[in-house]
């Protein structure tokens, strides 16, 4: 009986797994901008093995890197250019006793992440993309088109002259045949 009591008492603390105490942003909250991180706080320390946080928004997953763990706190970085919209956070954490716990929560953001404007400005003013496109377009489009047009024009002109020459020869041959026939016809009438 004492052995059974000791086993039950020993099993009590070991079977108590970590549980999520709070999140930032809070579940169901609407925040002004997409935060730089989401934070999960547990009642007991969490271990890194098997601990994951996936944050999915309107354009897909936005988590960056692995979550950082500091005792009872798990923090997951988010992409600075994450767009406004609804987000779902799916998490899994491993308790010190090795048992995983998991869950989800959600939040909404009315504006894109704080890093968005500078990232967008850098992207739109990307010096390698714009000049390469301009150079590519100007070097590809103008060069082949005039050369094809010039070549095509010369070919068309040569072809046109050849067609006119053949047609002219056919007409000339027809006239010669007609003249030969007329002469031979005149000669036959005169003899008869």
C-alpha distance (Angstrom), angle and dihedral (degrees) to the residues before:
residue distance angle dihedral
X1 . . .
X2 3.78 . .
X3 3.79 89.7 .
X4 3.82 91.0 52.6
X5 3.83 90.9 49.2
X6 3.79 91.6 50.3
X7 3.80 91.1 49.7
X8 3.80 91.5 49.9
X9 3.80 92.9 47.3
X10 3.80 90.5 46.5
X11 3.79 91.4 48.8
X12 3.82 92.7 51.8
X13 3.81 100.3 72.0
X14 3.81 93.1 34.3
X15 3.80 92.5 55.4
X16 3.80 93.4 50.9
X17 3.81 103.5 99.0
X18 3.77 128.0 -164.7
X19 3.76 116.0 -84.3
X20 3.77 130.7 -162.5
X21 3.80 110.9 -104.4
X22 3.82 101.8 178.5
X23 3.81 144.7 -14.1
X24 3.76 135.2 -149.7
X25 2.98 113.0 -117.2
X26 3.78 91.1 33.6
X27 3.79 119.8 -119.5
X28 3.82 108.8 -83.3
X29 3.82 94.2 8.7
X30 3.80 125.2 141.3
X31 3.80 113.0 -141.1
X32 3.82 129.4 -167.9
X33 3.82 95.5 -121.5
X34 3.78 136.2 7.1
X35 3.82 103.7 -86.1
X36 3.79 123.8 -122.4
X37 3.82 89.7 -123.0
X38 3.78 142.4 10.7
X39 3.80 116.2 -136.8
X40 3.79 128.7 -155.2
X41 3.79 120.2 -167.8
X42 3.81 120.8 -161.1
X43 3.80 131.8 -166.0
X44 3.83 91.4 -119.7
X45 3.77 136.6 26.8
X46 3.80 117.5 -74.2
X47 3.81 127.0 -145.0
X48 3.80 122.6 -135.2
X49 3.82 98.0 -128.7
X50 3.81 107.5 97.9
X51 3.81 94.9 0.6
X52 3.81 111.5 132.9
X53 3.79 137.9 162.7
X54 3.82 122.6 -163.8
X55 3.80 118.7 -171.9
X56 3.81 115.6 -166.9
X57 3.80 124.0 -173.1
X58 3.79 139.5 167.4
X59 3.81 92.9 -60.9
X60 3.81 99.6 36.0
X61 3.80 134.0 -91.2
X62 3.80 118.0 -2.9
X63 3.80 104.5 176.7
X64 3.82 116.1 123.1
X65 3.77 122.1 -148.5
X66 3.77 126.2 -33.2
X67 3.79 123.2 -37.2
X68 3.80 117.3 -98.0
X69 3.79 117.4 -129.9
X70 3.77 125.6 -153.9
X71 3.80 109.9 174.0
X72 3.80 106.0 -70.3
X73 3.82 95.1 -1.5
X74 3.80 126.0 87.8
X75 3.81 115.9 -171.5
X76 3.81 125.0 -170.5
X77 3.82 121.3 -166.1
X78 3.81 119.5 -136.1
X79 3.78 131.5 -151.0
X80 3.82 110.4 -92.7
X81 3.80 92.9 -134.5
X82 3.82 93.9 54.9
X83 3.83 107.7 143.7
X84 3.78 127.9 -124.5
X85 3.79 116.3 -90.8
X86 3.80 144.0 77.5
X87 3.81 120.4 -28.7
X88 3.78 132.3 -165.1
X89 3.79 119.8 -159.1
X90 3.80 115.1 -156.6
X91 3.78 113.4 -171.0
X92 3.77 141.1 179.7
X93 3.79 123.8 -172.9
X94 3.77 131.5 -177.3
X95 3.79 119.0 -132.6
X96 3.78 120.3 -137.7
X97 3.80 88.0 -106.1
X98 3.84 88.2 59.5
X99 3.80 98.3 -107.9
X100 3.79 116.3 130.8
X101 3.78 122.5 -132.1
X102 3.78 123.3 -169.2
X103 3.77 144.6 176.8
X104 3.79 147.0 140.4
X105 3.77 138.7 -114.0
X106 3.78 134.0 176.3
X107 3.77 142.2 -147.8
X108 3.80 138.6 174.9
X109 3.80 130.3 -132.1
X110 3.80 122.3 -155.9
X111 3.83 94.1 -159.4
X112 3.80 136.6 30.8
X113 3.79 122.3 -94.0
X114 3.81 120.0 -70.3
X115 3.82 92.2 -109.1
X116 3.81 91.7 56.6
X117 3.81 102.7 91.3
X118 3.81 96.0 51.2
X119 3.79 92.0 42.4
X120 3.79 90.2 49.9
X121 3.81 92.2 46.3
X122 3.79 90.9 49.9
X123 3.78 91.8 47.5
X124 3.80 95.3 47.8
X125 3.79 92.3 44.6
X126 3.79 92.7 43.4
X127 3.79 102.6 148.0
X128 3.79 94.7 -155.0
X129 3.79 95.9 52.1
X130 3.80 101.2 45.1
X131 3.82 99.2 44.9
X132 3.78 92.2 41.1
X133 3.78 89.7 52.6
X134 3.81 91.9 45.6
X135 3.78 93.3 45.5
X136 3.76 91.1 43.7
X137 3.76 93.0 49.2
X138 3.79 95.3 43.4
X139 3.79 94.4 44.5
X140 3.79 94.2 43.1
X141 3.78 101.3 39.5
X142 3.81 104.4 42.0
X143 3.81 98.5 39.8
X144 3.81 101.5 52.1
X145 3.79 97.3 37.1
X146 3.82 97.5 56.3
X147 3.79 92.4 41.4
X148 3.82 90.8 49.7
X149 3.78 90.7 45.7
X150 3.78 91.7 48.2
X151 3.78 92.2 46.6
X152 3.79 91.4 42.3
X153 3.78 90.7 48.8
X154 3.80 92.0 49.9
X155 3.79 90.9 46.5
X156 3.76 91.5 48.3
X157 3.79 91.1 48.4
X158 3.82 91.8 48.4
X159 3.76 90.9 45.4
X160 3.79 91.1 47.4
X161 3.80 91.9 52.9
X162 3.79 90.9 47.1
X163 3.81 91.3 51.4
X164 3.79 91.6 47.1
X165 3.81 89.9 47.8
X166 3.81 92.9 51.3
X167 3.81 92.0 46.0
X168 3.80 89.6 47.6
X169 3.81 91.2 50.8
X170 3.81 91.2 49.5
X171 3.81 90.9 50.4
X172 3.80 91.2 46.0
X173 3.82 91.1 49.1
X174 3.79 89.2 49.4
X175 3.81 91.4 51.3
X176 3.79 91.7 48.0
X177 3.81 90.5 49.8
X178 3.79 89.9 48.3
X179 3.81 92.0 50.0
X180 3.80 91.5 47.3
X181 3.77 89.8 50.9
X182 3.77 93.1 47.3
X183 3.78 91.5 50.0
X184 3.72 93.5 46.4
X185 3.79 88.7 47.0
X186 3.79 91.7 51.6
X187 3.76 91.6 48.6
X188 3.81 93.0 50.7
X189 3.82 93.0 50.4
X190 3.74 92.5 49.7
X191 3.82 92.1 52.5
X192 3.78 95.1 48.1
